[in-house]
Amino acid sequence: MAVPKRKLSRSSTRHRRATWRATPPDLVPVVVDGRPVLVPRRLVTAVHRGFVQP
């Protein structure tokens, strides 16, 4: 684990934390049982094979 060599100021720490954003997953339309469903891209093959219920 990385350990800082010196103390960061409070403003630097808060600025770094404030700019981080999680991005929502890209949703892809998939047809299941004749109706379109939006599914994350990494689960498309699992939905086609029936491993995951949308």
PDB file with SEQRES, HELIX, SHEET and CRYST1 records, atoms N, CA, C and O in Angstrom:
SEQRES   1 A   54  MET ALA VAL PRO LYS ARG LYS LEU SER ARG SER SER THR          
SEQRES   2 A   54  ARG HIS ARG ARG ALA THR TRP ARG ALA THR PRO PRO ASP          
SEQRES   3 A   54  LEU VAL PRO VAL VAL VAL ASP GLY ARG PRO VAL LEU VAL          
SEQRES   4 A   54  PRO ARG ARG LEU VAL THR ALA VAL HIS ARG GLY PHE VAL          
SEQRES   5 A   54  GLN PRO                                                      
HELIX    1 AA1 ARG A   10  THR A   19  1                                  10    
HELIX    2 AA2 ARG A   41  LEU A   43  5                                   3    
HELIX    3 AA3 VAL A   44  ARG A   49  1                                   6    
SHEET    1 AA1 2 LEU A  27  VAL A  32  0                                        
SHEET    2 AA1 2 ARG A  35  PRO A  40 -1                                        
CRYST1    1.000    1.000    1.000  90.00  90.00  90.00 P 1           1          
ATOM      1  N   MET A   1       0.841  -1.187   0.000  1.00  0.00           N  
ATOM      2  CA  MET A   1       0.000   0.000   0.000  1.00  0.00           C  
ATOM      3  C   MET A   1       0.878   1.238   0.000  1.00  0.00           C  
ATOM      4  O   MET A   1       1.892   1.282   0.696  1.00  0.00           O  
ATOM      5  N   ALA A   2       0.498   2.239  -0.771  1.00  0.00           N  
ATOM      6  CA  ALA A   2       1.283   3.457  -0.871  1.00  0.00           C  
ATOM      7  C   ALA A   2       1.128   4.289   0.401  1.00  0.00           C  
ATOM      8  O   ALA A   2       0.031   4.455   0.934  1.00  0.00           O  
ATOM      9  N   VAL A   3       2.258   4.802   0.862  1.00  0.00           N  
ATOM     10  CA  VAL A   3       2.269   5.638   2.059  1.00  0.00           C  
ATOM     11  C   VAL A   3       2.830   6.996   1.667  1.00  0.00           C  
ATOM     12  O   VAL A   3       3.902   7.059   1.065  1.00  0.00           O  
ATOM     13  N   PRO A   4       2.132   8.098   1.994  1.00  0.00           N  
ATOM     14  CA  PRO A   4       2.650   9.419   1.631  1.00  0.00           C  
ATOM     15  C   PRO A   4       3.909   9.765   2.417  1.00  0.00           C  
ATOM     16  O   PRO A   4       4.039   9.415   3.590  1.00  0.00           O  
ATOM     17  N   LYS A   5       4.832  10.455   1.757  1.00  0.00           N  
ATOM     18  CA  LYS A   5       6.076  10.843   2.432  1.00  0.00           C  
ATOM     19  C   LYS A   5       5.914  12.102   3.260  1.00  0.00           C  
ATOM     20  O   LYS A   5       6.714  12.372   4.156  1.00  0.00           O  
ATOM     21  N   ARG A   6       4.876  12.874   2.959  1.00  0.00           N  
ATOM     22  CA  ARG A   6       4.630  14.077   3.762  1.00  0.00           C  
ATOM     23  C   ARG A   6       3.136  14.354   3.832  1.00  0.00           C  
ATOM     24  O   ARG A   6       2.349  13.802   3.063  1.00  0.00           O  
ATOM     25  N   LYS A   7       2.767  15.211   4.760  1.00  0.00           N  
ATOM     26  CA  LYS A   7       1.353  15.516   4.986  1.00  0.00           C  
ATOM     27  C   LYS A   7       0.798  16.371   3.851  1.00  0.00           C  
ATOM     28  O   LYS A   7       1.441  17.315   3.392  1.00  0.00           O  
ATOM     29  N   LEU A   8      -0.409  16.021   3.410  1.00  0.00           N  
ATOM     30  CA  LEU A   8      -1.109  16.829   2.424  1.00  0.00           C  
ATOM     31  C   LEU A   8      -1.948  17.874   3.143  1.00  0.00           C  
ATOM     32  O   LEU A   8      -2.494  17.618   4.217  1.00  0.00           O  
ATOM     33  N   SER A   9      -2.045  19.036   2.550  1.00  0.00           N  
ATOM     34  CA  SER A   9      -2.890  20.068   3.148  1.00  0.00           C  
ATOM     35  C   SER A   9      -4.358  19.660   3.051  1.00  0.00           C  
ATOM     36  O   SER A   9      -4.718  18.825   2.221  1.00  0.00           O  
ATOM     37  N   ARG A  10      -5.182  20.229   3.875  1.00  0.00           N  
ATOM     38  CA  ARG A  10      -6.603  19.907   3.886  1.00  0.00           C  
ATOM     39  C   ARG A  10      -7.259  20.304   2.563  1.00  0.00           C  
ATOM     40  O   ARG A  10      -8.113  19.579   2.053  1.00  0.00           O  
ATOM     41  N   SER A  11      -6.868  21.440   2.010  1.00  0.00           N  
ATOM     42  CA  SER A  11      -7.476  21.873   0.748  1.00  0.00           C  
ATOM     43  C   SER A  11      -7.113  20.926  -0.400  1.00  0.00           C  
ATOM     44  O   SER A  11      -7.950  20.655  -1.262  1.00  0.00           O  
ATOM     45  N   SER A  12      -5.888  20.427  -0.420  1.00  0.00           N  
ATOM     46  CA  SER A  12      -5.494  19.481  -1.470  1.00  0.00           C  
ATOM     47  C   SER A  12      -6.277  18.184  -1.355  1.00  0.00           C  
ATOM     48  O   SER A  12      -6.725  17.626  -2.357  1.00  0.00           O  
ATOM     49  N   THR A  13      -6.436  17.715  -0.138  1.00  0.00           N  
ATOM     50  CA  THR A  13      -7.163  16.471   0.075  1.00  0.00           C  
ATOM     51  C   THR A  13      -8.615  16.627  -0.350  1.00  0.00           C  
ATOM     52  O   THR A  13      -9.150  15.770  -1.053  1.00  0.00           O  
ATOM     53  N   ARG A  14      -9.253  17.703   0.065  1.00  0.00           N  
ATOM     54  CA  ARG A  14     -10.660  17.900  -0.272  1.00  0.00           C  
ATOM     55  C   ARG A  14     -10.849  18.153  -1.761  1.00  0.00           C  
ATOM     56  O   ARG A  14     -11.849  17.729  -2.339  1.00  0.00           O  
ATOM     57  N   HIS A  15      -9.899  18.840  -2.385  1.00  0.00           N  
ATOM     58  CA  HIS A  15      -9.995  19.079  -3.827  1.00  0.00           C  
ATOM     59  C   HIS A  15      -9.899  17.766  -4.588  1.00  0.00           C  
ATOM     60  O   HIS A  15     -10.636  17.552  -5.551  1.00  0.00           O  
ATOM     61  N   ARG A  16      -9.006  16.892  -4.169  1.00  0.00           N  
ATOM     62  CA  ARG A  16      -8.854  15.601  -4.833  1.00  0.00           C  
ATOM     63  C   ARG A  16     -10.122  14.762  -4.669  1.00  0.00           C  
ATOM     64  O   ARG A  16     -10.579  14.137  -5.626  1.00  0.00           O  
ATOM     65  N   ARG A  17     -10.685  14.746  -3.477  1.00  0.00           N  
ATOM     66  CA  ARG A  17     -11.881  13.954  -3.231  1.00  0.00           C  
ATOM     67  C   ARG A  17     -13.096  14.516  -3.948  1.00  0.00           C  
ATOM     68  O   ARG A  17     -13.972  13.759  -4.367  1.00  0.00           O  
ATOM     69  N   ALA A  18     -13.161  15.830  -4.094  1.00  0.00           N  
ATOM     70  CA  ALA A  18     -14.329  16.458  -4.703  1.00  0.00           C  
ATOM     71  C   ALA A  18     -14.390  16.218  -6.210  1.00  0.00           C  
ATOM     72  O   ALA A  18     -15.480  16.202  -6.781  1.00  0.00           O  
ATOM     73  N   THR A  19     -13.247  16.032  -6.863  1.00  0.00           N  
ATOM     74  CA  THR A  19     -13.247  15.891  -8.319  1.00  0.00           C  
ATOM     75  C   THR A  19     -13.467  14.460  -8.768  1.00  0.00           C  
ATOM     76  O   THR A  19     -13.736  14.230  -9.947  1.00  0.00           O  
ATOM     77  N   TRP A  20     -13.361  13.480  -7.863  1.00  0.00           N  
ATOM     78  CA  TRP A  20     -13.561  12.090  -8.246  1.00  0.00           C  
ATOM     79  C   TRP A  20     -15.035  11.811  -8.419  1.00  0.00           C  
ATOM     80  O   TRP A  20     -15.836  12.153  -7.549  1.00  0.00           O  
ATOM     81  N   ARG A  21     -15.410  11.195  -9.531  1.00  0.00           N  
ATOM     82  CA  ARG A  21     -16.793  10.838  -9.778  1.00  0.00           C  
ATOM     83  C   ARG A  21     -16.849   9.415 -10.327  1.00  0.00           C  
ATOM     84  O   ARG A  21     -16.035   9.029 -11.165  1.00  0.00           O  
ATOM     85  N   ALA A  22     -17.797   8.660  -9.856  1.00  0.00           N  
ATOM     86  CA  ALA A  22     -18.033   7.339 -10.423  1.00  0.00           C  
ATOM     87  C   ALA A  22     -18.932   7.507 -11.643  1.00  0.00           C  
ATOM     88  O   ALA A  22     -19.905   8.260 -11.606  1.00  0.00           O  
ATOM     89  N   THR A  23     -18.605   6.809 -12.712  1.00  0.00           N  
ATOM     90  CA  THR A  23     -19.411   6.911 -13.926  1.00  0.00           C  
ATOM     91  C   THR A  23     -20.427   5.769 -13.953  1.00  0.00           C  
ATOM     92  O   THR A  23     -20.084   4.635 -13.619  1.00  0.00           O  
ATOM     93  N   PRO A  24     -21.658   6.049 -14.340  1.00  0.00           N  
ATOM     94  CA  PRO A  24     -22.651   4.977 -14.420  1.00  0.00           C  
ATOM     95  C   PRO A  24     -22.311   4.029 -15.571  1.00  0.00           C  
ATOM     96  O   PRO A  24     -21.700   4.454 -16.551  1.00  0.00           O  
ATOM     97  N   PRO A  25     -22.694   2.758 -15.472  1.00  0.00           N  
ATOM     98  CA  PRO A  25     -22.371   1.805 -16.540  1.00  0.00           C  
ATOM     99  C   PRO A  25     -23.144   2.121 -17.819  1.00  0.00           C  
ATOM    100  O   PRO A  25     -24.267   2.625 -17.775  1.00  0.00           O  
ATOM    101  N   ASP A  26     -22.523   1.818 -18.952  1.00  0.00           N  
ATOM    102  CA  ASP A  26     -23.192   1.995 -20.239  1.00  0.00           C  
ATOM    103  C   ASP A  26     -24.257   0.914 -20.384  1.00  0.00           C  
ATOM    104  O   ASP A  26     -23.965  -0.274 -20.249  1.00  0.00           O  
ATOM    105  N   LEU A  27     -25.487   1.328 -20.657  1.00  0.00           N  
ATOM    106  CA  LEU A  27     -26.589   0.379 -20.811  1.00  0.00           C  
ATOM    107  C   LEU A  27     -26.835   0.100 -22.282  1.00  0.00           C  
ATOM    108  O   LEU A  27     -26.866   1.015 -23.106  1.00  0.00           O  
ATOM    109  N   VAL A  28     -27.007  -1.173 -22.601  1.00  0.00           N  
ATOM    110  CA  VAL A  28     -27.189  -1.621 -23.978  1.00  0.00           C  
ATOM    111  C   VAL A  28     -28.573  -2.255 -24.084  1.00  0.00           C  
ATOM    112  O   VAL A  28     -28.942  -3.065 -23.233  1.00  0.00           O  
ATOM    113  N   PRO A  29     -29.345  -1.902 -25.112  1.00  0.00           N  
ATOM    114  CA  PRO A  29     -30.657  -2.544 -25.269  1.00  0.00           C  
ATOM    115  C   PRO A  29     -30.517  -3.992 -25.750  1.00  0.00           C  
ATOM    116  O   PRO A  29     -29.811  -4.280 -26.716  1.00  0.00           O  
ATOM    117  N   VAL A  30     -31.208  -4.891 -25.048  1.00  0.00           N  
ATOM    118  CA  VAL A  30     -31.204  -6.316 -25.381  1.00  0.00           C  
ATOM    119  C   VAL A  30     -32.656  -6.783 -25.409  1.00  0.00           C  
ATOM    120  O   VAL A  30     -33.445  -6.396 -24.547  1.00  0.00           O  
ATOM    121  N   VAL A  31     -33.013  -7.604 -26.383  1.00  0.00           N  
ATOM    122  CA  VAL A  31     -34.379  -8.114 -26.482  1.00  0.00           C  
ATOM    123  C   VAL A  31     -34.465  -9.437 -25.720  1.00  0.00           C  
ATOM    124  O   VAL A  31     -33.789 -10.408 -26.059  1.00  0.00           O  
ATOM    125  N   VAL A  32     -35.313  -9.456 -24.681  1.00  0.00           N  
ATOM    126  CA  VAL A  32     -35.528 -10.665 -23.877  1.00  0.00           C  
ATOM    127  C   VAL A  32     -37.028 -10.944 -23.851  1.00  0.00           C  
ATOM    128  O   VAL A  32     -37.817 -10.094 -23.438  1.00  0.00           O  
ATOM    129  N   ASP A  33     -37.406 -12.116 -24.287  1.00  0.00           N  
ATOM    130  CA  ASP A  33     -38.816 -12.515 -24.341  1.00  0.00           C  
ATOM    131  C   ASP A  33     -39.664 -11.524 -25.135  1.00  0.00           C  
ATOM    132  O   ASP A  33     -40.810 -11.259 -24.774  1.00  0.00           O  
ATOM    133  N   GLY A  34     -39.109 -10.979 -26.209  1.00  0.00           N  
ATOM    134  CA  GLY A  34     -39.842 -10.083 -27.078  1.00  0.00           C  
ATOM    135  C   GLY A  34     -39.945  -8.644 -26.608  1.00  0.00           C  
ATOM    136  O   GLY A  34     -40.616  -7.838 -27.253  1.00  0.00           O  
ATOM    137  N   ARG A  35     -39.301  -8.299 -25.502  1.00  0.00           N  
ATOM    138  CA  ARG A  35     -39.343  -6.905 -25.029  1.00  0.00           C  
ATOM    139  C   ARG A  35     -37.921  -6.392 -24.830  1.00  0.00           C  
ATOM    140  O   ARG A  35     -37.056  -7.128 -24.355  1.00  0.00           O  
ATOM    141  N   PRO A  36     -37.674  -5.131 -25.191  1.00  0.00           N  
ATOM    142  CA  PRO A  36     -36.325  -4.585 -25.018  1.00  0.00           C  
ATOM    143  C   PRO A  36     -36.037  -4.271 -23.549  1.00  0.00           C  
ATOM    144  O   PRO A  36     -36.890  -3.750 -22.831  1.00  0.00           O  
ATOM    145  N   VAL A  37     -34.818  -4.598 -23.119  1.00  0.00           N  
ATOM    146  CA  VAL A  37     -34.371  -4.369 -21.748  1.00  0.00           C  
ATOM    147  C   VAL A  37     -32.992  -3.719 -21.808  1.00  0.00           C  
ATOM    148  O   VAL A  37     -32.158  -4.110 -22.625  1.00  0.00           O  
ATOM    149  N   LEU A  38     -32.747  -2.731 -20.949  1.00  0.00           N  
ATOM    150  CA  LEU A  38     -31.430  -2.102 -20.878  1.00  0.00           C  
ATOM    151  C   LEU A  38     -30.574  -2.855 -19.866  1.00  0.00           C  
ATOM    152  O   LEU A  38     -30.959  -3.018 -18.708  1.00  0.00           O  
ATOM    153  N   VAL A  39     -29.403  -3.312 -20.319  1.00  0.00           N  
ATOM    154  CA  VAL A  39     -28.518  -4.135 -19.508  1.00  0.00           C  
ATOM    155  C   VAL A  39     -27.106  -3.560 -19.601  1.00  0.00           C  
ATOM    156  O   VAL A  39     -26.723  -3.080 -20.668  1.00  0.00           O  
ATOM    157  N   PRO A  40     -26.315  -3.591 -18.518  1.00  0.00           N  
ATOM    158  CA  PRO A  40     -24.914  -3.179 -18.627  1.00  0.00           C  
ATOM    159  C   PRO A  40     -24.177  -4.026 -19.673  1.00  0.00           C  
ATOM    160  O   PRO A  40     -24.469  -5.209 -19.846  1.00  0.00           O  
ATOM    161  N   ARG A  41     -23.234  -3.411 -20.354  1.00  0.00           N  
ATOM    162  CA  ARG A  41     -22.549  -4.070 -21.470  1.00  0.00           C  
ATOM    163  C   ARG A  41     -21.857  -5.367 -21.056  1.00  0.00           C  
ATOM    164  O   ARG A  41     -21.829  -6.323 -21.832  1.00  0.00           O  
ATOM    165  N   ARG A  42     -21.304  -5.413 -19.855  1.00  0.00           N  
ATOM    166  CA  ARG A  42     -20.569  -6.613 -19.450  1.00  0.00           C  
ATOM    167  C   ARG A  42     -21.480  -7.787 -19.111  1.00  0.00           C  
ATOM    168  O   ARG A  42     -21.001  -8.907 -18.934  1.00  0.00           O  
ATOM    169  N   LEU A  43     -22.807  -7.544 -19.016  1.00  0.00           N  
ATOM    170  CA  LEU A  43     -23.747  -8.623 -18.709  1.00  0.00           C  
ATOM    171  C   LEU A  43     -24.564  -9.075 -19.912  1.00  0.00           C  
ATOM    172  O   LEU A  43     -25.460  -9.906 -19.762  1.00  0.00           O  
ATOM    173  N   VAL A  44     -24.276  -8.549 -21.102  1.00  0.00           N  
ATOM    174  CA  VAL A  44     -25.076  -8.872 -22.287  1.00  0.00           C  
ATOM    175  C   VAL A  44     -25.001 -10.364 -22.599  1.00  0.00           C  
ATOM    176  O   VAL A  44     -26.036 -10.992 -22.820  1.00  0.00           O  
ATOM    177  N   THR A  45     -23.810 -10.940 -22.623  1.00  0.00           N  
ATOM    178  CA  THR A  45     -23.700 -12.356 -22.959  1.00  0.00           C  
ATOM    179  C   THR A  45     -24.335 -13.239 -21.888  1.00  0.00           C  
ATOM    180  O   THR A  45     -24.907 -14.280 -22.211  1.00  0.00           O  
ATOM    181  N   ALA A  46     -24.245 -12.842 -20.627  1.00  0.00           N  
ATOM    182  CA  ALA A  46     -24.852 -13.616 -19.552  1.00  0.00           C  
ATOM    183  C   ALA A  46     -26.366 -13.605 -19.672  1.00  0.00           C  
ATOM    184  O   ALA A  46     -27.014 -14.612 -19.388  1.00  0.00           O  
ATOM    185  N   VAL A  47     -26.946 -12.473 -20.092  1.00  0.00           N  
ATOM    186  CA  VAL A  47     -28.407 -12.399 -20.286  1.00  0.00           C  
ATOM    187  C   VAL A  47     -28.822 -13.251 -21.477  1.00  0.00           C  
ATOM    188  O   VAL A  47     -29.847 -13.930 -21.423  1.00  0.00           O  
ATOM    189  N   HIS A  48     -28.040 -13.224 -22.551  1.00  0.00           N  
ATOM    190  CA  HIS A  48     -28.367 -14.036 -23.735  1.00  0.00           C  
ATOM    191  C   HIS A  48     -28.342 -15.527 -23.403  1.00  0.00           C  
ATOM    192  O   HIS A  48     -29.173 -16.293 -23.892  1.00  0.00           O  
ATOM    193  N   ARG A  49     -27.382 -15.931 -22.567  1.00  0.00           N  
ATOM    194  CA  ARG A  49     -27.263 -17.346 -22.215  1.00  0.00           C  
ATOM    195  C   ARG A  49     -28.236 -17.769 -21.109  1.00  0.00           C  
ATOM    196  O   ARG A  49     -28.409 -18.962 -20.861  1.00  0.00           O  
ATOM    197  N   GLY A  50     -28.864 -16.806 -20.454  1.00  0.00           N  
ATOM    198  CA  GLY A  50     -29.834 -17.132 -19.425  1.00  0.00           C  
ATOM    199  C   GLY A  50     -29.255 -17.258 -18.029  1.00  0.00           C  
ATOM    200  O   GLY A  50     -29.943 -17.727 -17.123  1.00  0.00           O  
ATOM    201  N   PHE A  51     -28.000 -16.849 -17.830  1.00  0.00           N  
ATOM    202  CA  PHE A  51     -27.392 -16.925 -16.507  1.00  0.00           C  
ATOM    203  C   PHE A  51     -27.901 -15.842 -15.566  1.00  0.00           C  
ATOM    204  O   PHE A  51     -27.931 -16.037 -14.351  1.00  0.00           O  
ATOM    205  N   VAL A  52     -28.306 -14.692 -16.127  1.00  0.00           N  
ATOM    206  CA  VAL A  52     -28.734 -13.543 -15.337  1.00  0.00           C  
ATOM    207  C   VAL A  52     -30.129 -13.128 -15.795  1.00  0.00           C  
ATOM    208  O   VAL A  52     -30.403 -13.055 -16.993  1.00  0.00           O  
ATOM    209  N   GLN A  53     -31.002 -12.858 -14.839  1.00  0.00           N  
ATOM    210  CA  GLN A  53     -32.331 -12.343 -15.165  1.00  0.00           C  
ATOM    211  C   GLN A  53     -32.268 -10.826 -15.244  1.00  0.00           C  
ATOM    212  O   GLN A  53     -31.758 -10.200 -14.315  1.00  0.00           O  
ATOM    213  N   PRO A  54     -32.767 -10.203 -16.316  1.00  0.00           N  
ATOM    214  CA  PRO A  54     -32.699  -8.735 -16.425  1.00  0.00           C  
ATOM    215  C   PRO A  54     -33.677  -8.047 -15.498  1.00  0.00           C  
ATOM    216  O   PRO A  54     -33.742  -6.818 -15.472  1.00  0.00           O  
TER     217      PRO A  54                                                      
END                                                                             
